[in-house]
Amino acid sequence: MKEVKTLSFSELEKLLEGVLRPGRYVGNEIGIKNKDINKIKSFKSLVLASLVFPDLYEVGMSNLGIQILYDLINKHPKFSAERVFSPWVDFENNLRKTRTKIFSLESRIFLDEFDIIGFSLQHELQYTNVLNILNLGGLELHSLKRGDSYPIICAGGPAAFNPLPMAAFIDFFVIGDGEKIFIDILEVLLKVKENNKTKRWFLEQIKDFDGVFIPGLYKFLYFEDGRINKIEPDKKVKKAVVKDINEFRIVTDPVIPNIKPIHDRYICEIMRGCYRGCRFCQAGFIYRPVRVRKAEKLIEDCIKGIENSGFDEISFLSLSSADYPKLDFLINSFLGKIKNKKISISLPSLRLDSFNFSIAELIQSGRKTGLTFAPEAGSQRMRDIIKKDINKDEMLDCIKIAFERGWEKIKLYFMIGLPYETKEDILGISEIVYEIIDLGKRILPKNKRQRLNINLSINAFCPKPFTPFQWNAQDPIEVLKEKFSLLLTSMPKKYVNVSYSDLFKSKLECAISRGNYKVSEVIELAYQHGAKFDNWSEMFNPSVWERAFIDANLDINFFTEREMGLKEVLPWDFIDIGIEKDFFLKENLDAKQSKDI
């Protein structure tokens, strides 16, 4: 008799009636690696882990972190990992109507039957989905209400670097690189199962591991105005770091999605961390130090990955791919060994000053894809303030090379609302666009000029934790509207497509990312009022969140429009990412001084 409860196939068929995309829920993909639970003699010697991505299947299956952990866990003879994603509204309605708990894709194990549930927190606007999944699994939302019962709920990912807004719901967080630490944690959990230990014993064993934050062991004391007075105990949680990234090979046999994912390509992480120090970029600091994968191993693994997966596109992934020391060699060797196969190469996060002719030539060996650049700011003054140390001539030289080699599509990322921004800085964005169009008209052949396409992505600046701008305020929505209007009216209409972020979404992201423990009440209230899939335009309801802040007796502007004191205790000060707070303070003051140069 099975020791874990599962959903039968006939029950699944009934749940899929009227569902728009059943491929999201049926599993059985090529590349699944979990243990066959029908062959398990005793579940006492097997740790069942559920890896949960709190968004749609298509989004989660594009996430490299899920693929890495899934591969690592399932390679262990006594661990088995299965996946869970957020169900879309149609499937959720069927689950609730039939009172069926949410279940994993592989063996259709009900969520509350797992030993441990690990949530991947990629973005703050996924948090209500986490609560919805817990609820669909028949689990109490608050960790204190779950007491000593199982499963254990944990969370990690880039959004977990300020864990406090989700701390009320999570038993423990993993801060930093998950490859080694998560396996170590599961080893302890195996001892728990084999020796009938309690959850409290388990947490006691892992509390001193690098990267582990257990909310129940900390207290946060506040001033009357809402600022944090003191964090007790005065003990830092040191980020987990994989020192030699080459110890962990890239995944060469990924799970192949049943339906087309958001990013339909094979992903190869070539480097972790970033050499640059852009003052707005949280990822550039939390993923330090820079660790580079060996090109020779990557070539071999990428060929295996393409052959196993069948993808016709490969992405050489890092925060700044063109800074990879052997990029020319990597691309050239890969294309040489893959031979006649038409494989397209994408390089996300290209820096304009790193792009060069040889890389353009190498990429062109496959099918051309659009090129993406991130100048971030329109003026040299603004780029100096944010430490994006490139100039306009370098930008235009790079784009000139692209046009000369036949590219017709360019995507540019910019931000609005950066610290110390002026009208001239904003208008500088449209000036750059006009100059790019002029370049395209002069360089592209007449028959291709009409295909010239410049896609602009404009986002509102958010002062994130663990950046030099973490103390700065975010512009009020009214000010951001004026800045967007100024930019759009100055922008050429032909050849240009402009997309920009929802301003209240940006405000909410900022509020949650800089939030303290009290913000967990806001998240719960928003969920109770119907918030979920907040990243999706058709689902996002600002009024629900406005009401949630009011009901929680919190002012959203306290977390967004307020400039934090340089000596203030910040909600994330107990996390040690390996960079001293004094460094961020110096960078902040340097940015302030450079605004007048």
C-alpha positions in Angstrom: 0.0 0.0 0.0 1.3 3.5 -0.9 2.4 5.7 2.0 1.7 8.9 0.1 -1.6 9.9 -1.4 -1.8 10.6 -5.1 -4.3 11.6 -7.7 -5.4 8.9 -10.1 -5.2 9.4 -13.9 -9.0 9.2 -14.2 -9.4 11.9 -11.6 -6.9 14.0 -13.6 -8.9 13.6 -16.7 -12.0 14.9 -15.0 -10.1 17.9 -13.7 -8.9 18.8 -17.2 -12.4 19.1 -18.6 -12.9 22.7 -20.0 -9.2 23.6 -19.3 -7.6 25.8 -21.9 -4.1 24.3 -21.8 -4.0 20.8 -20.3 -0.3 20.4 -21.2 0.4 22.5 -18.1 -0.8 19.8 -15.8 -0.2 16.4 -17.3 3.5 16.0 -16.7 5.2 13.0 -18.4 7.7 15.2 -20.3 10.9 14.0 -21.8 13.7 14.3 -19.2 11.8 13.8 -16.0 14.0 12.3 -13.3 12.0 11.6 -10.1 12.0 8.3 -8.4 9.2 5.9 -9.3 7.1 5.9 -6.0 5.5 2.6 -7.0 8.9 0.9 -6.6 9.7 2.5 -3.2 9.6 -0.2 -0.4 9.9 2.3 2.4 9.4 6.0 2.3 11.2 6.3 5.6 14.5 6.2 3.6 13.4 8.6 0.9 13.1 12.4 1.1 10.3 13.7 -1.1 10.9 17.3 -2.2 8.5 19.5 -4.1 10.0 22.3 -6.1 7.4 25.0 -6.5 7.5 27.8 -9.0 4.7 30.2 -8.1 3.7 31.1 -11.7 2.5 29.4 -14.8 4.1 26.2 -16.1 5.4 28.1 -19.2 7.2 30.6 -17.0 8.5 28.2 -14.5 9.9 25.8 -17.2 12.0 28.7 -18.5 13.7 29.1 -15.1 17.2 27.7 -14.9 17.3 27.4 -11.1 14.4 24.9 -11.1 16.1 22.8 -13.7 19.4 22.9 -11.7 17.9 21.9 -8.4 15.6 19.3 -10.0 18.6 17.6 -11.6 20.8 17.7 -8.5 18.2 16.4 -6.1 17.1 13.5 -8.3 20.7 12.4 -8.8 20.8 11.5 -5.1 19.7 7.9 -4.5 17.6 8.8 -1.5 16.0 12.1 -2.7 13.2 12.6 -5.2 12.1 16.0 -6.5 8.8 16.7 -8.2 7.5 20.0 -9.7 4.5 22.1 -8.9 3.4 25.3 -10.7 0.6 27.8 -10.2 -2.6 26.6 -11.9 -4.3 29.1 -14.1 -7.8 30.2 -13.1 -9.7 27.5 -15.1 -7.8 24.6 -13.6 -7.9 26.1 -10.1 -11.7 26.4 -10.3 -11.9 22.7 -11.1 -9.6 21.9 -8.2 -11.7 24.0 -5.8 -15.1 22.7 -7.1 -14.0 19.1 -6.7 -12.2 19.9 -3.4 -9.0 18.4 -4.9 -5.7 19.4 -3.4 -3.0 20.7 -5.7 -0.5 18.0 -6.7 2.9 17.4 -8.4 3.3 16.8 -12.1 5.4 13.7 -12.0 3.6 11.3 -9.7 0.6 13.5 -8.9 1.5 13.5 -5.2 -0.7 15.9 -3.2 1.3 18.9 -2.0 0.8 18.2 1.8 2.2 14.7 1.3 5.8 15.9 0.6 8.5 16.1 3.3 9.6 19.5 2.2 8.3 22.2 -0.2 10.7 24.7 -1.7 9.4 27.8 -3.3 11.4 29.7 -5.9 11.0 33.4 -5.2 12.0 35.3 -8.4 9.9 38.4 -8.0 7.9 40.2 -5.4 4.6 40.1 -7.4 4.6 36.3 -7.2 4.1 36.3 -3.4 0.3 36.0 -3.4 0.7 32.9 -5.7 2.8 31.3 -2.9 -0.1 31.8 -0.5 -2.6 30.5 -3.1 -0.6 27.3 -3.6 -0.3 26.7 0.1 -4.1 27.1 0.4 -4.7 24.8 -2.5 -2.5 22.2 -0.8 -4.6 22.3 2.3 -1.8 23.9 4.3 -2.0 26.7 6.9 -0.5 29.9 5.6 1.3 30.9 8.8 4.3 28.8 9.8 3.4 29.2 13.5 0.0 27.7 12.9 1.6 24.7 11.1 3.5 24.0 14.3 5.6 20.8 14.3 3.6 19.2 11.5 5.1 18.5 8.0 5.8 19.3 5.3 8.5 21.9 6.0 8.1 25.0 3.9 11.2 26.8 2.6 12.0 29.5 0.0 15.0 30.8 -1.9 15.8 32.8 -5.0 16.8 36.4 -5.7 13.7 37.9 -4.1 14.5 36.0 -0.8 17.5 38.4 -0.1 15.0 40.5 1.9 13.0 37.6 3.3 10.9 39.6 5.8 7.8 40.3 3.8 7.3 36.5 3.4 8.8 35.5 6.8 5.4 34.8 8.4 4.6 32.0 6.0 8.0 30.3 5.5 9.8 27.9 8.0 13.2 28.8 6.7 14.9 30.6 3.8 17.9 29.7 1.7 19.9 32.9 0.9 22.4 32.6 -1.9 23.5 29.7 -4.1 21.4 26.6 -3.6 23.4 23.8 -5.2 25.3 22.6 -2.2 23.3 24.0 0.7 20.0 22.5 -0.4 21.5 19.0 -0.7 23.1 19.4 2.8 19.7 20.4 4.2 18.0 17.3 2.6 20.7 15.1 4.2 19.6 16.4 7.6 15.9 15.9 6.7 16.8 12.3 5.8 18.0 11.8 9.3 14.8 13.3 10.6 12.8 10.7 8.7 15.0 7.7 9.6 15.1 8.6 13.3 11.6 10.0 13.8 12.9 13.5 14.8 10.8 16.6 15.0 10.6 19.7 12.8 12.1 21.6 15.7 15.1 19.3 15.8 15.5 19.7 12.1 15.6 23.5 12.3 18.0 23.3 15.2 20.4 21.3 13.1 20.4 23.6 10.1 20.2 27.0 11.9 24.0 27.7 11.6 24.3 26.6 7.9 25.5 29.4 5.6 22.5 30.8 3.9 19.8 29.6 6.3 17.5 32.1 7.9 14.8 30.8 10.3 12.3 33.6 11.0 11.2 32.1 14.3 14.7 32.7 15.8 14.6 36.5 15.2 12.7 39.4 16.7 12.3 42.8 15.0 11.6 45.8 17.3 10.2 49.0 15.9 10.1 52.7 16.6 6.6 54.3 16.7 7.1 55.8 13.2 7.6 52.3 11.7 11.4 52.3 11.4 13.2 49.3 12.8 14.8 50.0 16.2 16.7 46.7 16.7 17.1 43.2 15.3 17.6 40.4 17.9 19.8 38.5 18.1 22.6 40.6 16.6 23.6 37.6 14.4 24.2 37.8 10.6 23.0 35.2 8.2 25.9 34.6 5.8 25.0 34.0 2.2 25.6 30.5 0.8 28.3 30.6 -1.9 29.4 28.0 -4.3 33.1 28.9 -4.5 34.0 26.8 -7.5 31.0 26.8 -9.9 32.8 24.2 -12.1 32.1 21.6 -9.4 28.5 21.6 -10.7 28.2 20.9 -14.4 25.4 22.5 -16.4 22.2 20.5 -16.9 22.7 18.6 -20.2 19.4 16.7 -20.1 16.8 19.3 -19.1 13.1 18.5 -18.8 11.5 19.4 -22.1 8.2 21.2 -21.7 4.9 19.8 -23.0 3.9 23.2 -24.3 6.0 26.2 -25.5 7.7 28.0 -22.6 8.3 31.7 -22.4 12.0 31.1 -23.3 12.0 28.3 -25.8 15.8 27.5 -25.9 18.6 25.6 -24.2 20.2 27.6 -21.5 23.9 27.5 -20.6 25.1 29.5 -17.6 28.6 30.6 -18.5 29.3 32.9 -15.6 27.8 33.8 -12.2 28.2 37.3 -10.9 29.2 40.4 -12.7 32.5 42.4 -12.9 30.6 45.7 -13.2 29.2 47.7 -10.3 26.1 49.4 -11.7 24.6 51.2 -8.6 21.0 50.3 -9.4 21.5 46.6 -10.1 20.7 44.2 -7.2 21.7 41.1 -9.1 25.2 42.5 -9.7 25.8 42.6 -6.0 23.9 39.6 -4.6 25.5 37.2 -7.0 29.1 38.2 -6.2 31.8 37.0 -6.4 32.2 36.5 -10.1 32.7 32.8 -11.0 33.6 31.7 -14.5 32.8 28.3 -16.0 35.6 26.6 -18.0 34.9 27.0 -21.7 36.2 23.5 -22.6 33.7 21.8 -20.3 30.9 24.1 -21.5 31.5 23.3 -25.2 31.2 19.5 -24.5 28.1 20.0 -22.3 26.4 22.4 -24.6 26.6 20.0 -27.5 25.1 17.3 -25.3 22.4 19.7 -24.2 21.4 20.6 -27.7 21.4 17.0 -28.8 19.4 15.8 -25.8 16.9 18.7 -25.8 16.4 19.2 -29.5 16.3 23.0 -29.1 17.4 25.1 -32.1 18.6 28.0 -30.0 21.1 28.3 -27.2 21.4 31.1 -24.7 24.8 31.8 -23.1 23.6 33.2 -19.9 25.1 35.5 -17.4 24.6 39.0 -16.0 27.0 40.4 -18.6 27.6 37.6 -21.2 30.1 39.6 -23.4 32.4 39.9 -20.3 33.0 36.2 -20.3 36.8 35.9 -20.9 36.6 33.2 -23.6 33.4 34.1 -25.3 34.9 34.2 -28.8 36.5 30.8 -28.3 33.3 29.3 -26.7 31.0 30.4 -29.5 33.4 29.6 -32.3 34.2 26.1 -30.9 30.6 25.3 -30.2 29.5 26.3 -33.7 32.4 24.4 -35.2 31.5 21.2 -33.4 27.8 21.5 -33.9 28.6 21.6 -37.6 25.8 21.9 -40.1 22.9 22.2 -37.6 21.3 25.6 -37.8 21.6 26.7 -34.1 20.8 30.2 -33.1 22.8 31.9 -30.4 21.4 34.5 -28.0 23.5 36.6 -25.6 21.3 38.2 -23.0 22.5 41.2 -21.0 24.9 42.5 -23.6 26.9 45.6 -22.5 27.4 48.0 -25.4 31.1 48.5 -24.6 31.7 44.8 -24.7 30.0 44.1 -28.0 32.5 43.8 -30.9 32.9 42.8 -34.5 34.1 39.3 -33.8 31.2 38.4 -31.5 28.8 39.8 -34.2 30.4 37.6 -36.8 30.2 34.5 -34.6 26.6 35.0 -33.7 25.7 35.6 -37.4 27.0 32.0 -38.2 23.6 30.9 -37.0 20.3 32.4 -37.7 20.2 36.1 -36.8 18.2 37.1 -33.7 17.5 40.6 -32.5 20.2 42.3 -30.4 19.4 43.6 -26.9 21.3 46.4 -25.2 20.8 48.1 -21.9 22.2 51.7 -21.9 19.7 52.4 -18.9 20.1 56.2 -19.1 19.9 58.8 -21.8 22.7 61.1 -20.8 26.4 60.6 -19.9 25.8 62.5 -16.7 23.1 60.0 -15.6 25.2 57.0 -16.7 28.0 58.3 -14.6 25.7 58.6 -11.6 24.5 55.0 -11.9 28.0 53.9 -12.8 27.1 52.6 -16.3 30.5 53.6 -17.5 29.9 53.8 -21.3 29.5 56.8 -23.6 27.2 57.5 -26.5 30.0 57.1 -29.1 30.7 53.6 -27.9 27.0 52.8 -28.1 26.6 54.1 -31.6 29.8 52.3 -32.8 28.3 49.0 -31.5 25.0 49.5 -33.1 26.7 50.6 -36.4 28.5 47.2 -36.4 25.2 45.5 -35.9 23.6 47.3 -38.8 26.6 46.7 -41.0 26.3 43.0 -40.4 22.6 43.0 -41.3 20.7 43.2 -38.1 17.5 45.2 -38.4 16.0 44.8 -34.9 17.5 46.5 -31.8 16.0 46.4 -28.3 17.0 49.0 -25.7 16.4 49.0 -22.0 16.1 52.3 -20.2 15.0 53.5 -16.7 13.0 56.5 -15.7 13.0 58.0 -12.2 16.7 57.4 -11.4 18.2 59.4 -8.5 19.1 63.0 -9.4 17.4 62.7 -12.8 16.7 65.9 -14.8 14.5 66.7 -17.8 17.7 66.7 -20.0 18.5 63.2 -18.9 15.1 62.0 -20.0 15.2 63.8 -23.4 18.6 62.2 -23.9 16.8 58.8 -24.4 14.9 60.1 -27.5 18.1 61.8 -28.8 19.8 58.4 -28.8 16.9 56.8 -30.6 17.0 59.5 -33.3 20.7 58.9 -33.8 20.2 55.1 -34.1 17.4 55.6 -36.7 19.7 57.9 -38.6 22.5 55.3 -38.5 20.0 52.6 -39.8 18.9 54.7 -42.7 22.4 55.4 -43.8 23.8 51.9 -43.4 20.9 49.5 -44.2 20.2 48.8 -47.9 17.0 50.6 -49.2 15.1 47.3 -49.3 15.7 46.7 -45.6 15.1 50.2 -44.1 11.4 49.6 -43.8 12.2 46.6 -41.6 14.3 48.7 -39.2 12.7 48.2 -35.8 13.7 49.7 -32.4 12.0 48.3 -29.4 12.3 50.4 -26.3 11.6 49.0 -22.8 11.2 51.7 -20.2 11.0 50.8 -16.6 10.5 52.8 -13.4 13.5 52.8 -11.2 13.1 50.8 -8.0 15.7 51.3 -5.2 16.4 47.7 -4.3 18.1 46.2 -1.2 21.8 45.5 -1.4 22.5 48.3 -3.8 24.1 51.7 -3.3 20.7 53.3 -4.0 18.9 51.2 -1.3 18.4 54.3 0.8 17.0 56.5 -2.0 13.3 57.2 -2.5 11.3 56.1 -5.5 9.6 58.9 -7.5 5.9 59.3 -6.7 3.6 58.0 -9.4 2.5 61.5 -10.4 6.1 62.5 -11.0 6.8 59.3 -13.0 3.7 60.0 -15.2 5.1 63.4 -16.1 8.5 61.9 -17.0 6.9 59.2 -19.1 4.8 61.8 -20.9 7.8 63.9 -21.6 9.7 61.0 -23.0 6.8 59.7 -25.2 6.0 63.1 -26.7 9.7 63.5 -27.6 10.0 60.1 -29.2 9.9 59.5 -33.0 6.8 57.5 -34.1 8.3 55.7 -37.0 10.5 52.6 -36.5 10.0 52.7 -32.7 7.8 50.6 -30.4 7.7 51.7 -26.8 6.7 49.5 -23.8 6.7 50.6 -20.3 6.0 49.3 -16.8 2.8 49.7 -15.0 3.6 52.5 -12.5 1.6 51.1 -9.6 3.2 47.7 -10.2 6.6 49.3 -9.9 5.5 51.1 -6.7 4.2 47.8 -5.2 7.4 45.9 -6.2 9.4 48.7 -4.5 7.3 48.6 -1.3 7.5 44.8 -1.0 11.2 44.6 -1.9 12.0 47.2 0.8 9.4 45.9 3.2 9.7 44.7 6.8 8.0 41.8 8.7 4.8 43.9 8.9 4.3 43.8 5.1 3.5 40.1 5.4 0.1 41.1 6.7 -0.4 43.3 3.6 0.4 40.3 1.3 -2.0 38.1 3.2 -4.8 40.6 3.1 -4.3 41.2 -0.6 -4.5 37.5 -1.2 -7.7 37.2 0.9 -9.1 40.0 -1.2 -8.4 38.1 -4.4 -4.9 39.0 -5.5 -2.9 36.4 -7.5 -0.9 36.4 -10.7 -0.1 40.1 -9.9 2.6 40.0 -12.6 -0.1 39.4 -15.2 -1.8 42.6 -16.5 -5.2 40.9 -16.9 -5.1 39.7 -13.3 -3.5 42.7 -11.5 -5.9 44.8 -9.4 -4.3 47.9 -7.8 -7.3 48.6 -5.6 -6.9 45.3 -3.9 -3.4 46.2 -2.8 -4.3 49.8 -1.8 -7.1 48.4 0.4 -4.6 45.8 1.9 -2.2 48.5 3.0 -5.0 50.5 4.5 -6.4 47.5 6.4 -2.9 46.6 7.6 -2.6 50.2 8.9 0.6 50.7 6.8 1.4 53.5 4.4 2.8 52.2 1.1 4.7 55.5 0.6 6.7 54.7 3.8 8.4 52.0 1.9 8.7 53.8 -1.5 8.7 57.6 -1.4 10.6 57.9 1.9 14.4 58.3 1.7 15.8 56.0 4.3 18.3 57.4 6.8 21.9 56.4 6.2 22.3 55.2 9.8 18.9 53.6 9.8 18.5 49.9 10.6 17.4 48.4 7.3 15.0 45.4 7.2 17.7 43.3 5.5 20.7 44.4 7.6 20.9 40.9 9.2 21.8 39.3 5.9 25.5 39.2 5.1 26.0 39.0 1.3 29.8 39.4 1.6 29.8 43.1 0.9 30.1 45.6 3.8 27.3 48.2 4.3 30.1 50.8 4.3 30.8 50.0 0.7 27.3 50.7 -0.4 27.3 53.9 1.7 30.4 55.1 0.0 29.0 54.3 -3.4 25.8 56.2 -2.5 27.7 59.3 -1.5 29.9 59.1 -4.6 26.8 59.0 -6.8 25.4 62.1 -4.9 28.7 64.0 -5.5 28.9 63.0 -9.1 25.5 64.6 -9.9 27.1 68.0 -9.9 30.2 67.2 -11.9 
